[in-house]
């Protein structure tokens, strides 16, 4: 190649380079000079979004203003839909799960499948709440995921039409279970490999690849399932992954924010439990379920709302919840926050002041636990002594108002650790989450005898002077082969002799009450029992109350049983037969007799006050359910008989003979139906002080053997109550409004 050709090429290259540089210059001039202002405005464009600002829940305090449940500041970890990366969401979720588990933080995951393979379902029946939620979820996903469901010809059959696709088989199994009539068939269908197949289906639908282990896939699927339950979307733009995160966990998430796109931290009010007592009464809060949201969205609830799930948290949700506010967040196009302001301030909920006395509640719970354990230990191997004692309950009610001072159930649980303890609580055969005080119905045994005494005296079939001779076996129905006898005859062929009604109560003479009940009949007995509220829900605020059963022709007919026979009235009169009442009904019936016949609705609310304690929102007024005419002579006769029980040679004299406060009481050994090898329930009903009754107390120990075994619990309650009367704890200054 000659020199001339080289020069031509060099010239061409220089020309091209000059042209290229010129084009770049022109483009820069266009960007910066011609259209610079427009491009600058586009780069600085801001986006304003509005988010809900949850209101703080009201606090719950005892009658003296001591906090039972309050609030503390905490952090929640959420997903923001507008910055959420769907392409990498599985990786983000898994990283966040790892952080949460490392910190011991529980995150929301309601998928009812075990955490590790081989997978199995965590519910035992489709009646369980989580099973119902899963059923509704898959019914909806049949449409969303475009999966054809092959239904069986009969919902009870064990096999359904087979599909080649195992995912299809799994979903068929879920739907079969949803429609099966037998709980056993449901369990059989959903156990074992069905849950594993379901996990395969979820892996496919959520695009959880083979690179994830089965345990990792389960964690991702659990969160994705929960996100879909909460309908995470552009209109529900925040999904709460976990609540109550600590500062260290928040700091760790902030450090790894580049690996966690769309994850945001928000400040929240967290429920703080200031006592370990009263769990069954106080209740707990939790994230709203989709079914609850559908019912409550018209009342301003969001998909991430927290609401009361049981106890007073649920009963007084309308007072406690407050009104959520709104905040606006301004970001640039890159998602950086430029400004944040409050659009509408949140209005905190009202504080609830209860009739509950924390000291008395603590004394009742501690004494139940201590004495039930002692009954087991002391009488191990002795059926008649109550060696198989299990749970128990104690209720203390103000005689003149119906206010509940204590409502204890054993075994109990700790609200602070409820989530962590949940599976243990579920597996416990003693059912710690079961509120025996309002949801347990038990035969009252001899603690029902004051009701029979009231009915006999007020109906006129006996007077306070009427004496009936205990002749051993009661022979009125001997022609039919029915000859019940008093306990003293059965134990040692003894007799209580010729006694009046007060003495019959003192010695718990069955023979006397057999005769009195025969003379008045079941209709008269039940007339007074109904007026005292037995066999009916009391209306107490705690959810889950049951009505129990008032034995007689009415309840027998309602159940479709055999006709009521006159001889059965004898057993009903001494608290046996089909009598089943709740501890709260029993305490309240005693209060009704003692106050002269005013049947109050038991209640736990004393006052509702504004969040700053500056205004009374509601000052509770006692509700009268019924008014019974009871003569002073009848009340005195019942009190006298119950006084004899705890003095002299009464059945509880060994515990109360030298007690400094005069009380009245009635012990009972309530025979249980079914397994006769088990001990009777131990029950004790009482009141104090004797001359001017202030409180009525009922205590029950399941299979406790006798009322005498229960008496120490009653004494502990009176110790706490009368100690409180002489040395009440001071009210904190911030609660001076409380009367």
Residue pairs with C-beta under 8 A, 6 or more apart in sequence:
31 39
43 333
44 332
45 332
45 333
46 330
46 331
46 332
46 333
46 338
47 82
47 330
47 331
47 332
47 333
48 328
48 329
48 330
49 82
49 237
49 328
49 329
49 331
50 326
50 327
50 328
50 329
50 343
51 237
51 238
51 326
51 327
51 328
51 329
52 238
52 302
52 304
52 324
52 325
52 326
53 324
53 325
53 326
53 327
53 342
53 344
53 345
53 346
54 268
54 269
54 305
54 306
54 324
54 346
55 321
55 322
55 323
55 324
55 325
55 346
55 347
55 348
55 349
56 71
56 269
56 322
56 346
56 348
56 349
56 611
57 71
57 269
57 271
57 285
57 306
57 320
57 321
57 322
57 348
57 349
58 319
58 320
58 321
58 322
58 348
58 349
58 350
58 351
58 352
58 608
58 611
59 67
59 69
59 70
59 71
59 351
59 352
60 67
60 68
60 69
60 70
60 282
60 312
60 313
60 320
60 351
60 352
60 354
61 67
61 68
61 351
61 352
61 353
61 354
61 735
61 738
62 68
62 353
62 354
62 356
62 357
62 358
62 361
63 353
63 354
63 355
63 356
63 357
63 403
63 405
63 606
63 738
64 357
64 358
64 728
64 729
64 731
64 738
65 353
65 731
65 732
65 734
65 735
65 738
66 274
66 358
66 729
66 732
67 274
68 273
68 274
68 275
68 278
68 282
68 354
68 356
68 358
69 271
69 272
69 273
69 274
69 282
69 313
69 415
70 272
70 274
71 269
71 270
71 271
71 272
72 269
72 270
72 272
73 267
73 268
73 269
73 270
74 243
74 244
74 245
74 246
74 267
74 268
74 269
74 270
75 244
75 245
75 246
75 247
75 249
75 250
75 265
75 266
75 267
75 268
76 240
76 241
76 242
76 243
76 244
76 245
76 265
76 266
76 268
77 96
77 100
77 107
77 240
77 241
77 242
77 243
77 245
77 249
77 250
77 253
77 263
77 264
77 265
78 238
78 239
78 240
78 241
78 263
78 264
78 265
78 266
78 304
79 227
79 232
79 238
79 239
79 241
79 262
79 263
79 264
80 237
80 238
80 262
80 263
80 264
81 232
81 233
81 234
81 236
81 237
81 238
81 239
81 262
82 234
82 237
82 335
83 261
83 262
83 264
83 335
84 261
84 262
85 92
85 261
85 262
88 261
89 224
89 262
90 206
90 207
90 208
90 212
90 220
90 224
92 259
92 260
92 261
92 262
92 263
93 219
93 220
93 223
93 224
94 212
94 216
94 219
94 220
95 256
95 259
95 260
96 107
96 241
96 253
96 260
96 263
97 107
97 219
97 220
97 223
99 105
99 249
99 252
99 253
99 256
100 106
100 107
100 241
100 242
100 249
103 245
103 246
103 248
103 249
103 252
105 242
105 244
105 245
105 246
105 249
106 242
106 419
106 420
107 223
107 241
107 242
108 223
108 226
108 240
108 241
108 242
108 287
109 219
109 222
109 223
109 225
109 226
110 130
110 133
110 222
110 225
110 226
110 229
111 134
111 218
111 221
111 222
111 225
111 226
112 121
112 122
112 123
112 128
112 130
112 131
112 134
113 119
113 120
113 121
113 122
113 195
113 198
113 199
113 218
113 221
113 222
114 120
114 121
114 122
114 195
114 218
115 215
115 218
115 219
116 214
116 215
116 218
117 196
117 199
117 214
117 215
117 218
118 192
118 193
118 196
119 195
119 196
119 198
119 199
119 214
119 218
120 191
120 192
120 195
121 131
121 190
121 191
121 194
121 195
122 130
123 130
123 131
124 183
124 187
125 131
125 183
125 186
125 187
126 132
126 135
126 177
126 178
126 180
126 183
126 186
127 183
129 289
133 229
133 289
133 290
133 291
134 174
135 174
135 177
135 178
136 290
136 291
137 225
137 228
137 229
138 171
138 174
138 175
138 178
139 175
139 178
141 147
141 205
142 149
142 171
142 175
145 205
147 167
147 168
147 171
148 168
149 171
149 172
149 175
150 160
150 161
150 163
150 168
150 172
151 160
151 172
151 175
151 176
151 179
152 159
152 160
152 161
152 172
152 176
155 176
155 179
155 180
155 181
156 180
156 181
156 182
156 185
158 185
158 188
158 189
160 169
160 172
160 173
160 176
161 172
162 169
163 169
163 172
166 197
166 200
167 197
167 200
167 201
167 204
169 197
170 194
170 197
170 198
170 200
170 201
171 198
171 201
173 189
173 190
173 194
173 197
173 198
174 190
174 194
174 198
176 189
177 185
177 186
177 189
177 190
180 186
180 189
199 214
199 217
199 218
199 221
202 208
202 217
202 221
202 224
202 225
203 212
203 217
203 221
206 220
206 221
206 224
208 217
208 220
208 221
212 220
223 241
227 239
229 289
229 290
230 236
230 239
230 290
230 303
230 304
231 290
231 303
232 239
236 302
236 303
236 304
238 264
238 266
238 304
239 304
240 287
240 304
241 263
243 268
243 270
243 287
243 306
244 270
245 253
245 265
250 265
253 260
253 263
253 265
254 265
257 263
271 284
271 285
273 282
273 414
273 415
273 416
275 358
275 362
276 414
276 415
276 416
277 358
277 361
277 362
277 365
277 408
277 412
278 356
278 358
278 361
278 365
278 407
278 408
279 311
279 412
279 413
279 414
279 415
279 418
280 311
280 407
280 408
280 409
280 412
280 433
280 435
280 437
280 542
281 311
281 312
281 356
281 361
281 407
281 435
281 542
281 604
282 311
282 312
282 313
282 415
283 308
283 309
283 310
283 311
283 312
283 313
283 314
283 315
283 542
283 543
284 308
284 309
284 310
284 311
284 313
284 415
284 418
285 306
285 307
285 308
285 309
285 313
286 306
286 307
286 309
287 304
287 305
287 306
288 296
288 301
288 302
288 303
288 304
288 305
288 306
288 307
290 303
292 301
292 307
293 301
293 302
293 303
293 305
296 305
296 307
300 323
300 324
301 307
302 324
305 324
307 314
307 317
307 321
308 314
308 315
308 316
308 317
308 320
308 321
310 543
310 544
311 542
311 543
312 352
312 354
312 541
312 542
312 604
313 320
314 543
315 541
315 542
315 543
316 352
316 541
316 605
316 608
319 349
319 350
319 352
319 608
319 617
319 618
320 349
320 350
320 352
321 349
322 346
322 347
322 348
322 349
322 350
322 611
323 346
323 347
324 346
325 342
325 343
325 344
325 345
325 346
325 347
326 342
326 343
326 344
327 340
327 341
327 342
327 343
328 340
328 341
328 343
329 337
329 339
329 340
330 337
330 338
330 339
330 340
331 337
331 338
332 338
348 611
349 611
350 608
350 609
350 610
350 611
350 617
351 608
351 609
351 610
351 611
351 613
352 605
352 607
352 608
353 605
353 606
353 607
353 608
353 609
353 735
353 738
354 604
354 605
354 606
355 398
355 401
355 403
355 404
355 405
355 603
355 604
355 605
355 606
356 404
356 405
356 406
356 407
356 604
357 405
357 406
357 721
357 724
359 720
359 723
359 724
359 729
360 396
360 405
360 406
360 717
360 720
360 721
360 724
361 405
361 406
361 407
361 408
362 720
363 406
363 716
363 717
363 719
363 720
364 394
364 396
364 406
364 408
364 713
364 716
364 717
364 720
365 408
365 410
365 412
366 716
367 394
367 712
367 713
367 716
367 717
368 392
368 393
368 394
368 408
368 410
368 699
368 701
368 713
369 410
369 411
369 412
371 701
371 709
371 710
371 712
371 713
371 716
372 389
372 390
372 391
372 392
372 410
372 701
372 704
375 385
375 386
375 387
375 389
375 682
375 701
375 704
375 705
375 709
376 387
376 388
376 389
378 385
379 385
379 386
379 387
379 389
379 705
380 387
381 387
383 677
383 678
383 679
384 679
384 705
385 679
385 705
385 709
386 679
386 680
386 682
386 701
386 703
386 704
386 705
386 706
386 709
387 679
387 705
388 678
388 679
388 703
389 679
389 682
389 701
389 702
389 703
389 704
389 705
389 709
390 430
390 702
390 703
391 409
391 410
391 411
391 430
391 431
391 434
391 436
391 440
391 701
391 702
392 409
392 410
392 436
392 699
392 700
392 701
392 702
392 704
392 710
392 713
393 408
393 409
393 410
393 436
393 437
393 440
393 583
393 699
393 700
394 406
394 407
394 408
394 437
394 583
394 697
394 698
394 699
394 700
394 713
394 717
395 404
395 406
395 407
395 408
395 437
395 583
395 584
395 586
395 587
395 697
395 698
396 404
396 405
396 406
396 407
396 587
396 695
396 696
396 697
396 717
396 721
397 403
397 404
397 405
397 584
397 587
397 588
397 591
397 602
397 695
397 696
397 697
398 404
398 405
398 591
398 694
398 695
399 591
399 594
399 595
399 687
399 693
399 694
399 695
399 696
400 595
400 694
401 600
401 622
402 588
402 591
402 600
402 601
402 602
402 603
402 622
402 623
403 602
403 603
403 604
403 606
403 622
404 540
404 584
404 602
404 603
404 604
405 695
405 721
406 717
407 437
407 438
407 542
407 584
407 604
408 437
409 434
409 435
409 436
409 437
409 440
410 436
411 428
411 430
411 431
411 432
412 432
413 421
413 425
413 432
413 433
414 421
418 425
425 432
425 433
426 433
434 440
435 542
435 544
436 583
436 700
436 702
437 582
437 583
437 584
438 538
438 540
438 542
438 544
438 545
438 546
438 582
438 583
438 584
439 544
439 545
439 546
439 582
440 546
440 582
440 583
440 700
441 546
441 547
441 548
441 549
441 580
441 581
441 582
442 580
442 581
442 582
442 583
442 670
442 681
442 683
442 700
442 702
443 575
443 576
443 579
443 580
443 670
443 671
443 672
443 673
443 681
444 575
444 579
444 581
444 586
444 668
444 670
444 683
445 574
445 575
445 576
445 668
445 669
445 670
445 671
445 680
445 681
445 683
445 707
446 508
446 574
446 575
446 666
446 667
446 668
446 669
446 670
446 683
446 707
447 575
447 586
447 666
447 667
447 668
447 670
447 683
447 684
447 685
447 698
447 707
448 573
448 574
448 575
448 579
448 581
448 668
449 504
449 505
449 508
449 513
449 573
449 574
449 575
449 666
450 505
450 590
450 593
450 638
450 641
450 642
450 666
450 685
451 525
451 528
451 529
451 532
451 534
451 589
452 513
452 516
452 517
452 525
452 573
452 574
453 501
453 504
453 505
453 513
453 516
453 634
453 637
453 638
453 641
454 528
454 532
454 593
454 630
454 634
454 638
455 520
455 524
455 525
455 527
455 528
455 529
456 462
456 501
456 516
456 517
456 519
456 520
457 463
457 464
457 501
457 631
457 633
457 634
457 637
458 528
458 629
458 630
458 631
458 634
459 520
459 524
459 528
461 516
461 519
461 520
461 524
462 468
462 501
462 516
462 519
464 500
464 501
464 502
464 633
464 634
464 636
464 637
465 500
466 500
466 501
467 498
467 499
467 500
468 498
468 499
468 504
468 511
468 512
468 515
468 516
469 495
469 497
469 498
469 499
470 486
470 488
470 489
470 495
470 496
470 497
470 498
470 499
470 509
470 511
470 512
471 495
471 511
472 485
472 486
472 489
472 493
472 495
472 511
473 483
473 484
473 485
473 489
474 483
474 484
474 485
474 486
474 511
474 514
474 515
474 570
475 483
476 514
476 515
476 518
477 483
477 566
477 567
477 570
480 567
482 567
484 510
484 514
484 570
484 571
485 510
485 511
486 495
486 496
486 509
486 510
486 511
487 508
487 510
488 494
488 495
488 496
488 507
488 509
489 495
489 511
496 503
496 504
496 507
496 509
496 511
496 512
499 507
499 509
499 512
501 512
501 516
501 637
501 641
502 637
502 638
502 640
502 641
502 644
503 509
503 641
503 644
504 512
504 513
504 641
505 638
505 641
505 642
505 644
505 645
505 666
506 641
506 642
506 644
506 645
506 650
507 644
507 650
507 651
508 645
508 651
508 666
508 667
508 668
510 574
513 570
513 573
513 574
514 570
514 573
514 574
516 573
517 525
517 569
517 570
517 572
517 573
518 566
518 569
518 570
521 566
521 569
522 552
522 553
522 564
522 566
522 568
522 569
522 572
523 552
523 553
525 552
525 569
525 572
525 573
526 550
526 552
526 554
528 628
529 535
529 550
530 536
530 550
531 599
531 626
531 628
532 588
532 589
532 592
532 593
532 599
532 628
533 585
533 588
533 589
533 592
533 599
533 625
533 626
534 548
534 550
534 581
534 585
534 586
534 589
535 547
535 548
535 549
535 550
535 555
535 581
535 585
536 547
536 548
536 550
536 585
537 545
537 546
537 547
538 545
538 582
538 584
538 585
538 588
538 601
538 602
539 545
539 601
539 602
539 623
539 625
540 584
540 601
540 602
540 603
540 604
541 603
541 604
541 605
542 604
545 582
545 584
546 582
548 580
548 581
548 582
548 585
549 555
549 578
549 579
549 580
549 581
550 579
550 581
551 568
551 571
551 572
551 577
551 578
551 579
552 564
552 572
553 563
553 564
555 578
556 562
556 563
556 564
556 578
568 577
571 577
572 578
572 579
575 668
575 670
576 670
576 671
583 698
583 699
583 700
584 602
584 698
586 683
586 685
586 698
587 602
587 685
587 696
587 697
587 698
588 599
588 600
588 602
588 696
590 685
590 686
590 687
590 696
590 698
591 600
591 687
591 695
591 696
592 598
592 599
592 600
592 628
593 630
593 635
593 638
594 635
594 639
594 687
594 693
594 696
595 693
596 630
596 632
596 635
597 627
597 628
597 629
597 630
598 624
598 627
598 628
599 624
599 625
599 626
599 627
599 628
600 622
600 623
600 624
600 625
601 622
601 623
601 624
601 625
603 620
603 622
603 623
605 618
605 620
606 620
606 738
607 616
607 617
607 618
607 619
607 620
607 738
607 739
608 616
608 617
608 618
608 620
609 615
609 616
609 617
609 737
609 738
610 616
610 617
613 734
613 735
613 736
613 737
614 737
616 737
619 739
639 664
639 687
639 690
639 693
641 666
642 664
642 665
642 666
642 686
642 687
643 662
643 663
643 664
643 690
644 650
645 651
645 652
645 653
645 664
645 665
645 666
645 667
646 652
646 653
646 655
646 656
646 657
646 659
646 663
646 664
646 665
646 686
647 653
647 656
647 657
648 657
651 667
651 707
651 708
652 665
652 667
652 684
652 707
652 708
652 711
654 708
654 711
655 708
655 711
655 712
655 714
655 715
656 663
656 665
656 711
656 715
659 715
659 718
661 688
661 689
661 718
661 722
662 688
662 689
662 690
662 691
663 686
663 687
663 688
663 689
663 690
663 718
664 686
664 687
664 688
664 690
664 693
665 684
665 685
665 686
665 687
665 711
665 714
666 684
666 685
666 686
666 707
667 682
667 683
667 684
667 706
667 707
667 708
667 710
667 711
668 681
668 682
668 683
668 684
668 685
668 707
669 680
669 681
669 682
669 683
669 705
669 706
669 707
670 680
670 681
670 682
670 683
671 680
672 678
672 680
672 681
672 703
678 703
679 703
679 704
679 705
680 703
680 704
680 705
680 706
681 700
681 701
681 702
681 703
681 704
682 700
682 701
682 703
682 704
682 705
682 706
682 707
682 708
682 709
682 710
683 698
683 699
683 700
683 701
683 707
683 710
684 697
684 698
684 699
684 707
684 710
684 711
684 713
684 714
685 696
685 697
685 698
686 696
686 697
686 698
686 714
687 693
687 695
687 696
687 697
688 694
688 695
688 697
688 718
688 721
688 722
695 721
697 714
697 717
697 718
699 710
699 713
699 714
699 717
700 710
701 709
701 710
701 713
704 710
731 738
